Amino acid sequence: MRALVTGGSGFLGSYLVKELVKGNHEAVIYDLAIPDEFKNSADSSQVEYIQGDILNYPALCAAMKDCDIVFHTAAIADIDITRTMPQQTMQINVVGTANCLEAARHAGVKRFLFASSVYTAGKWGSFYRVSKQAGESLCKTYHNEFGLNYTILKYGSLYGRDANHWNFIYIACKALLTTGEFTYISSKDAVREYIHIFDAARETVRIAEDPTFSNKSVLITGHQRMKIEEFFSMLKEIIGKDVTIYYTPAEQHKHYIISPYSFEKDVPIRVNLSTYVDISEGILDCLREVQKELDQDAQHKKP
């Protein structure tokens, strides 16, 4: 299988590429940034790098030549950023998705896998939700009009090493290690189902390999439901020192509290993970990564 990964240098995209290589598939990274990690590895022959923009339709068409599958992960994904950049969000997340679908259609791609979010099921998530809802609708309409097969991947809260620096778990770990304080923009009763990036990438590639997931929506999230208050208590125990958590009033944010869902006819299939990274082990690994970064920064600042 030859797969193109838009946003292949990003958090989710880069782990998908690793998983594709592990499964002896060919991967084409299409991104504004070109990563170095595969270039010097033994698997570099399985990975092609194309520096490009999803708003550049001719470049997308050229990149998709001979590809069987497309994983579309490129997007503005920070909800708080999308709240202040609605036009850019729609341009990249909606027009960019339409460009990718159109290029996939003309390239004869067998299936288009769209990285969406659990936020599309409700009213939370601001312009990010709106853009992902539009992307899902585009996938379904391209199938209805042109027969392009799709799979909509509704991800829960992803975490793990190499996360974006706006990723909640990353910034929480960094703040608590450096200042011992953190402000959480929601209620302490908020509930999340975190899923480690290893598990999310593995299941995504498995879904791509299985034709029974064609033209369906799939929910990819963790099995360990946890209140945010419990999450911070766990962090406190792992770090081994007192921490102070501040919670902002619910009306000041655009994140859901307990569930992102609202009633809808299109109910996604939930993936049951046969194995998964335990949340405590995953958080410990994230803390180690953040501490390593802090140690490196301190070393560089020495005269």
C-alpha positions as a Markdown table, in Angstrom:
| # | Residue | x | y | z |
|---|---|---|---|---|
| 1 | Met | 0.0 | 0.0 | 0.0 |
| 2 | Arg | 1.2 | 3.5 | -0.9 |
| 3 | Ala | -0.2 | 6.2 | 1.4 |
| 4 | Leu | 0.0 | 9.9 | 1.3 |
| 5 | Val | -0.1 | 11.6 | 4.7 |
| 6 | Thr | -1.0 | 15.3 | 4.6 |
| 7 | Gly | 0.5 | 17.0 | 7.7 |
| 8 | Gly | 2.9 | 14.1 | 7.9 |
| 9 | Ser | 5.4 | 16.1 | 10.0 |
| 10 | Gly | 2.8 | 16.8 | 12.6 |
| 11 | Phe | 2.0 | 15.0 | 15.8 |
| 12 | Leu | -0.6 | 12.5 | 14.5 |
| 13 | Gly | 0.8 | 12.4 | 11.0 |
| 14 | Ser | 4.4 | 11.5 | 12.0 |
| 15 | Tyr | 3.2 | 8.6 | 14.1 |
| 16 | Leu | 1.0 | 7.4 | 11.2 |
| 17 | Val | 4.1 | 7.4 | 9.0 |
| 18 | Lys | 6.1 | 5.4 | 11.5 |
| 19 | Glu | 3.2 | 2.9 | 11.7 |
| 20 | Leu | 3.0 | 2.6 | 7.9 |
| 21 | Val | 6.7 | 1.9 | 7.7 |
| 22 | Lys | 6.4 | -0.7 | 10.4 |
| 23 | Gly | 3.8 | -2.4 | 8.3 |
| 24 | Asn | 6.0 | -2.4 | 5.2 |
| 25 | His | 3.9 | 0.2 | 3.5 |
| 26 | Glu | 5.2 | 3.2 | 1.4 |
| 27 | Ala | 4.5 | 6.6 | 2.9 |
| 28 | Val | 4.5 | 10.0 | 1.2 |
| 29 | Ile | 4.8 | 12.9 | 3.6 |
| 30 | Tyr | 3.1 | 16.0 | 2.3 |
| 31 | Asp | 3.6 | 19.0 | 4.6 |
| 32 | Leu | 4.9 | 22.6 | 4.8 |
| 33 | Ala | 7.7 | 21.3 | 7.0 |
| 34 | Ile | 10.1 | 18.5 | 6.1 |
| 35 | Pro | 11.1 | 16.2 | 9.0 |
| 36 | Asp | 14.7 | 14.9 | 9.4 |
| 37 | Glu | 14.0 | 11.8 | 11.5 |
| 38 | Phe | 13.3 | 9.4 | 8.7 |
| 39 | Lys | 16.0 | 10.7 | 6.3 |
| 40 | Asn | 18.8 | 9.1 | 8.3 |
| 41 | Ser | 17.0 | 5.9 | 9.2 |
| 42 | Ala | 17.1 | 2.5 | 7.7 |
| 43 | Asp | 13.4 | 3.0 | 6.7 |
| 44 | Ser | 14.0 | 6.1 | 4.6 |
| 45 | Ser | 13.6 | 4.2 | 1.4 |
| 46 | Gln | 9.9 | 3.7 | 2.3 |
| 47 | Val | 9.3 | 7.4 | 2.8 |
| 48 | Glu | 9.0 | 10.1 | 0.3 |
| 49 | Tyr | 9.0 | 13.8 | 1.2 |
| 50 | Ile | 7.1 | 16.5 | -0.6 |
| 51 | Gln | 7.1 | 20.0 | 0.8 |
| 52 | Gly | 3.8 | 21.4 | -0.1 |
| 53 | Asp | 0.6 | 23.3 | 0.9 |
| 54 | Ile | -2.9 | 21.7 | 0.9 |
| 55 | Leu | -4.1 | 25.0 | -0.6 |
| 56 | Asn | -1.9 | 24.2 | -3.6 |
| 57 | Tyr | -4.2 | 22.0 | -5.7 |
| 58 | Pro | -1.8 | 21.2 | -8.6 |
| 59 | Ala | 0.9 | 20.2 | -6.1 |
| 60 | Leu | -1.5 | 17.9 | -4.3 |
| 61 | Cys | -2.5 | 16.2 | -7.6 |
| 62 | Ala | 1.1 | 15.5 | -8.4 |
| 63 | Ala | 1.8 | 14.2 | -4.9 |
| 64 | Met | -1.1 | 11.8 | -4.9 |
| 65 | Lys | -0.1 | 10.1 | -8.1 |
| 66 | Asp | 0.0 | 6.3 | -7.6 |
| 67 | Cys | -1.3 | 6.5 | -4.0 |
| 68 | Asp | -3.8 | 4.0 | -2.8 |
| 69 | Ile | -4.8 | 5.7 | 0.4 |
| 70 | Val | -4.8 | 9.3 | 1.7 |
| 71 | Phe | -4.6 | 10.1 | 5.5 |
| 72 | His | -5.7 | 13.8 | 5.7 |
| 73 | Thr | -4.4 | 15.1 | 9.0 |
| 74 | Ala | -3.2 | 18.6 | 8.0 |
| 75 | Ala | -5.3 | 21.3 | 9.8 |
| 76 | Ile | -5.3 | 24.1 | 12.3 |
| 77 | Ala | -6.2 | 22.0 | 15.3 |
| 78 | Asp | -5.8 | 24.3 | 18.4 |
| 79 | Ile | -9.3 | 25.2 | 19.4 |
| 80 | Asp | -8.2 | 28.5 | 21.1 |
| 81 | Ile | -6.3 | 29.5 | 17.9 |
| 82 | Thr | -9.3 | 28.8 | 15.7 |
| 83 | Arg | -11.5 | 31.1 | 17.9 |
| 84 | Thr | -9.3 | 34.0 | 16.9 |
| 85 | Met | -8.7 | 33.0 | 13.2 |
| 86 | Pro | -12.1 | 31.9 | 11.7 |
| 87 | Gln | -11.2 | 32.8 | 8.1 |
| 88 | Gln | -7.8 | 31.1 | 8.2 |
| 89 | Thr | -9.4 | 28.1 | 9.9 |
| 90 | Met | -12.0 | 27.7 | 7.2 |
| 91 | Gln | -9.5 | 28.3 | 4.4 |
| 92 | Ile | -7.1 | 25.6 | 5.6 |
| 93 | Asn | -9.5 | 23.1 | 7.3 |
| 94 | Val | -12.4 | 23.3 | 4.8 |
| 95 | Val | -11.0 | 24.5 | 1.5 |
| 96 | Gly | -7.8 | 22.5 | 2.1 |
| 97 | Thr | -9.9 | 19.4 | 2.7 |
| 98 | Ala | -11.9 | 20.0 | -0.5 |
| 99 | Asn | -8.6 | 20.3 | -2.4 |
| 100 | Cys | -7.4 | 17.0 | -1.0 |
| 101 | Leu | -10.7 | 15.3 | -1.8 |
| 102 | Glu | -10.7 | 16.6 | -5.4 |
| 103 | Ala | -7.1 | 15.6 | -5.9 |
| 104 | Ala | -7.8 | 12.1 | -4.5 |
| 105 | Arg | -10.8 | 11.7 | -6.8 |
| 106 | His | -8.7 | 12.5 | -9.9 |
| 107 | Ala | -5.8 | 10.4 | -8.7 |
| 108 | Gly | -8.1 | 7.3 | -8.3 |
| 109 | Val | -7.4 | 7.0 | -4.6 |
| 110 | Lys | -9.1 | 3.9 | -3.1 |
| 111 | Arg | -10.0 | 5.5 | 0.2 |
| 112 | Phe | -9.7 | 8.9 | 1.9 |
| 113 | Leu | -9.2 | 8.8 | 5.6 |
| 114 | Phe | -10.2 | 12.1 | 7.3 |
| 115 | Ala | -8.8 | 13.0 | 10.7 |
| 116 | Ser | -11.8 | 14.5 | 12.5 |
| 117 | Ser | -12.7 | 14.9 | 16.2 |
| 118 | Val | -15.2 | 13.9 | 18.9 |
| 119 | Tyr | -16.0 | 17.7 | 18.9 |
| 120 | Thr | -18.1 | 17.3 | 15.7 |
| 121 | Ala | -20.8 | 15.4 | 17.7 |
| 122 | Gly | -21.8 | 18.4 | 19.8 |
| 123 | Lys | -21.9 | 22.2 | 20.1 |
| 124 | Trp | -18.5 | 22.8 | 21.6 |
| 125 | Gly | -15.2 | 23.5 | 19.9 |
| 126 | Ser | -15.9 | 26.8 | 18.2 |
| 127 | Phe | -14.7 | 27.2 | 14.6 |
| 128 | Tyr | -12.6 | 24.1 | 14.9 |
| 129 | Arg | -15.8 | 22.0 | 15.3 |
| 130 | Val | -17.5 | 23.8 | 12.5 |
| 131 | Ser | -14.5 | 23.2 | 10.1 |
| 132 | Lys | -14.4 | 19.5 | 11.0 |
| 133 | Gln | -18.1 | 19.1 | 10.6 |
| 134 | Ala | -17.8 | 20.6 | 7.1 |
| 135 | Gly | -14.9 | 18.3 | 6.3 |
| 136 | Glu | -17.0 | 15.2 | 7.3 |
| 137 | Ser | -19.8 | 16.4 | 5.2 |
| 138 | Leu | -17.5 | 16.9 | 2.2 |
| 139 | Cys | -16.2 | 13.4 | 2.6 |
| 140 | Lys | -19.7 | 12.0 | 2.5 |
| 141 | Thr | -20.8 | 14.2 | -0.4 |
| 142 | Tyr | -17.7 | 13.2 | -2.5 |
| 143 | His | -18.7 | 9.6 | -1.9 |
| 144 | Asn | -22.3 | 10.2 | -2.9 |
| 145 | Glu | -21.4 | 12.3 | -6.0 |
| 146 | Phe | -18.2 | 10.6 | -7.2 |
| 147 | Gly | -17.9 | 7.3 | -5.4 |
| 148 | Leu | -14.8 | 8.2 | -3.5 |
| 149 | Asn | -14.6 | 5.9 | -0.5 |
| 150 | Tyr | -13.9 | 7.5 | 2.8 |
| 151 | Thr | -13.5 | 6.8 | 6.5 |
| 152 | Ile | -14.1 | 9.5 | 9.1 |
| 153 | Leu | -11.8 | 9.1 | 12.1 |
| 154 | Lys | -13.2 | 10.9 | 15.2 |
| 155 | Tyr | -10.2 | 11.1 | 17.6 |
| 156 | Gly | -10.5 | 11.7 | 21.3 |
| 157 | Ser | -7.8 | 13.5 | 23.3 |
| 158 | Leu | -4.5 | 12.4 | 21.9 |
| 159 | Tyr | -1.3 | 12.6 | 23.9 |
| 160 | Gly | 2.3 | 11.2 | 24.0 |
| 161 | Arg | 5.8 | 12.2 | 23.2 |
| 162 | Asp | 6.5 | 14.8 | 20.5 |
| 163 | Ala | 3.0 | 16.4 | 21.0 |
| 164 | Asn | 2.3 | 19.9 | 19.8 |
| 165 | His | 3.4 | 22.5 | 22.3 |
| 166 | Trp | -0.2 | 23.5 | 22.7 |
| 167 | Asn | -1.3 | 20.0 | 23.6 |
| 168 | Phe | -3.0 | 20.0 | 27.0 |
| 169 | Ile | -1.0 | 17.2 | 28.6 |
| 170 | Tyr | 2.3 | 18.7 | 27.4 |
| 171 | Ile | 1.6 | 22.2 | 28.7 |
| 172 | Ala | 0.2 | 20.8 | 32.0 |
| 173 | Cys | 3.3 | 18.7 | 32.6 |
| 174 | Lys | 5.6 | 21.6 | 31.7 |
| 175 | Ala | 3.8 | 24.1 | 33.9 |
| 176 | Leu | 3.7 | 21.7 | 36.9 |
| 177 | Leu | 7.3 | 20.8 | 36.6 |
| 178 | Thr | 8.5 | 24.4 | 36.4 |
| 179 | Thr | 6.0 | 26.5 | 38.5 |
| 180 | Gly | 3.9 | 23.9 | 40.3 |
| 181 | Glu | 0.8 | 25.8 | 39.1 |
| 182 | Phe | -1.6 | 25.3 | 36.2 |
| 183 | Thr | -4.8 | 27.0 | 35.0 |
| 184 | Tyr | -7.3 | 24.6 | 33.4 |
| 185 | Ile | -9.8 | 26.3 | 31.1 |
| 186 | Ser | -12.9 | 24.3 | 32.2 |
| 187 | Ser | -14.5 | 22.7 | 35.2 |
| 188 | Lys | -12.7 | 20.3 | 37.5 |
| 189 | Asp | -15.6 | 17.9 | 36.8 |
| 190 | Ala | -14.7 | 17.8 | 33.1 |
| 191 | Val | -14.2 | 14.2 | 31.8 |
| 192 | Arg | -11.9 | 13.0 | 29.1 |
| 193 | Glu | -10.9 | 9.7 | 27.4 |
| 194 | Tyr | -7.3 | 10.2 | 26.6 |
| 195 | Ile | -5.7 | 7.9 | 24.0 |
| 196 | His | -2.0 | 7.5 | 23.6 |
| 197 | Ile | -0.6 | 8.4 | 20.2 |
| 198 | Phe | 0.9 | 4.9 | 19.8 |
| 199 | Asp | -2.6 | 3.4 | 20.1 |
| 200 | Ala | -4.3 | 5.9 | 17.9 |
| 201 | Ala | -1.7 | 5.5 | 15.1 |
| 202 | Arg | -1.8 | 1.7 | 15.3 |
| 203 | Glu | -5.6 | 1.6 | 15.1 |
| 204 | Thr | -5.8 | 4.1 | 12.3 |
| 205 | Val | -3.5 | 2.1 | 10.0 |
| 206 | Arg | -5.4 | -1.1 | 10.9 |
| 207 | Ile | -8.7 | 0.6 | 9.9 |
| 208 | Ala | -7.1 | 1.7 | 6.6 |
| 209 | Glu | -6.1 | -1.9 | 5.9 |
| 210 | Asp | -9.6 | -3.2 | 6.6 |
| 211 | Pro | -12.2 | -2.5 | 3.8 |
| 212 | Thr | -15.1 | -3.1 | 6.2 |
| 213 | Phe | -14.5 | 0.4 | 7.5 |
| 214 | Ser | -15.1 | 2.0 | 4.1 |
| 215 | Asn | -17.7 | 4.8 | 4.2 |
| 216 | Lys | -18.1 | 4.8 | 7.9 |
| 217 | Ser | -17.3 | 7.0 | 10.9 |
| 218 | Val | -15.1 | 5.5 | 13.5 |
| 219 | Leu | -14.5 | 6.7 | 17.1 |
| 220 | Ile | -10.9 | 6.4 | 18.2 |
| 221 | Thr | -10.5 | 7.3 | 21.8 |
| 222 | Gly | -9.3 | 5.8 | 25.1 |
| 223 | His | -11.0 | 3.3 | 27.4 |
| 224 | Gln | -10.0 | 5.1 | 30.6 |
| 225 | Arg | -12.5 | 7.8 | 31.4 |
| 226 | Met | -11.1 | 10.2 | 33.9 |
| 227 | Lys | -12.2 | 13.4 | 35.6 |
| 228 | Ile | -9.8 | 16.3 | 35.2 |
| 229 | Glu | -9.6 | 16.6 | 39.0 |
| 230 | Glu | -8.5 | 12.9 | 39.1 |
| 231 | Phe | -6.0 | 13.5 | 36.4 |
| 232 | Phe | -4.3 | 16.3 | 38.3 |
| 233 | Ser | -4.3 | 14.2 | 41.5 |
| 234 | Met | -2.5 | 11.5 | 39.6 |
| 235 | Leu | 0.0 | 14.0 | 38.2 |
| 236 | Lys | 0.6 | 15.3 | 41.8 |
| 237 | Glu | 1.4 | 11.8 | 43.0 |
| 238 | Ile | 3.7 | 11.0 | 40.1 |
| 239 | Ile | 5.6 | 14.3 | 40.4 |
| 240 | Gly | 5.8 | 13.9 | 44.2 |
| 241 | Lys | 5.1 | 17.5 | 45.2 |
| 242 | Asp | 2.2 | 19.8 | 45.9 |
| 243 | Val | 0.7 | 21.5 | 42.9 |
| 244 | Thr | -2.0 | 24.2 | 42.6 |
| 245 | Ile | -4.7 | 24.0 | 39.9 |
| 246 | Tyr | -7.0 | 26.9 | 39.0 |
| 247 | Tyr | -10.2 | 26.3 | 37.1 |
| 248 | Thr | -11.9 | 29.0 | 35.0 |
| 249 | Pro | -15.7 | 29.3 | 34.8 |
| 250 | Ala | -17.3 | 27.2 | 32.2 |
| 251 | Glu | -18.7 | 30.2 | 30.3 |
| 252 | Gln | -15.2 | 31.4 | 29.5 |
| 253 | His | -14.3 | 28.5 | 27.3 |
| 254 | Lys | -15.4 | 26.5 | 24.3 |
| 255 | His | -14.6 | 23.0 | 25.6 |
| 256 | Tyr | -17.1 | 20.4 | 26.6 |
| 257 | Ile | -17.5 | 19.3 | 30.2 |
| 258 | Ile | -18.5 | 15.6 | 30.4 |
| 259 | Ser | -19.5 | 14.6 | 26.8 |
| 260 | Pro | -19.0 | 16.2 | 23.4 |
| 261 | Tyr | -22.1 | 14.4 | 22.0 |
| 262 | Ser | -25.5 | 15.6 | 21.0 |
| 263 | Phe | -28.2 | 13.5 | 19.4 |
| 264 | Glu | -27.4 | 12.6 | 15.8 |
| 265 | Lys | -28.4 | 9.8 | 13.3 |
| 266 | Asp | -24.9 | 9.1 | 12.1 |
| 267 | Val | -23.6 | 7.2 | 15.1 |
| 268 | Pro | -19.9 | 6.3 | 14.7 |
| 269 | Ile | -18.4 | 2.8 | 15.3 |
| 270 | Arg | -16.3 | 2.7 | 18.5 |
| 271 | Val | -12.9 | 0.9 | 18.2 |
| 272 | Asn | -12.3 | -1.4 | 21.0 |
| 273 | Leu | -8.6 | -1.5 | 21.8 |
| 274 | Ser | -7.2 | -5.0 | 22.5 |
| 275 | Thr | -4.1 | -3.5 | 24.1 |
| 276 | Tyr | -3.4 | 0.1 | 25.0 |
| 277 | Val | -0.9 | 2.3 | 26.9 |
| 278 | Asp | -2.1 | 2.8 | 30.4 |
| 279 | Ile | -2.7 | 6.5 | 31.2 |
| 280 | Ser | -0.3 | 6.5 | 34.2 |
| 281 | Glu | 2.5 | 5.0 | 32.1 |
| 282 | Gly | 1.8 | 7.4 | 29.3 |
| 283 | Ile | 1.8 | 10.5 | 31.6 |
| 284 | Leu | 5.0 | 9.4 | 33.2 |
| 285 | Asp | 6.7 | 9.1 | 29.8 |
| 286 | Cys | 5.4 | 12.6 | 28.9 |
| 287 | Leu | 6.9 | 14.0 | 32.1 |
| 288 | Arg | 10.2 | 12.4 | 31.3 |
| 289 | Glu | 10.2 | 14.1 | 27.9 |
| 290 | Val | 9.3 | 17.5 | 29.3 |
| 291 | Gln | 12.0 | 17.2 | 32.0 |
| 292 | Lys | 14.6 | 16.3 | 29.3 |
| 293 | Glu | 13.7 | 19.4 | 27.4 |
| 294 | Leu | 13.9 | 21.6 | 30.5 |
| 295 | Asp | 17.4 | 20.1 | 31.3 |
| 296 | Gln | 18.6 | 20.8 | 27.8 |
| 297 | Asp | 17.3 | 24.4 | 27.9 |
| 298 | Ala | 19.1 | 24.9 | 31.2 |
| 299 | Gln | 22.3 | 23.5 | 29.8 |
| 300 | His | 22.2 | 25.8 | 26.8 |
| 301 | Lys | 21.7 | 28.8 | 29.1 |
| 302 | Lys | 24.9 | 28.1 | 31.0 |
| 303 | Pro | 27.7 | 30.5 | 30.2 |
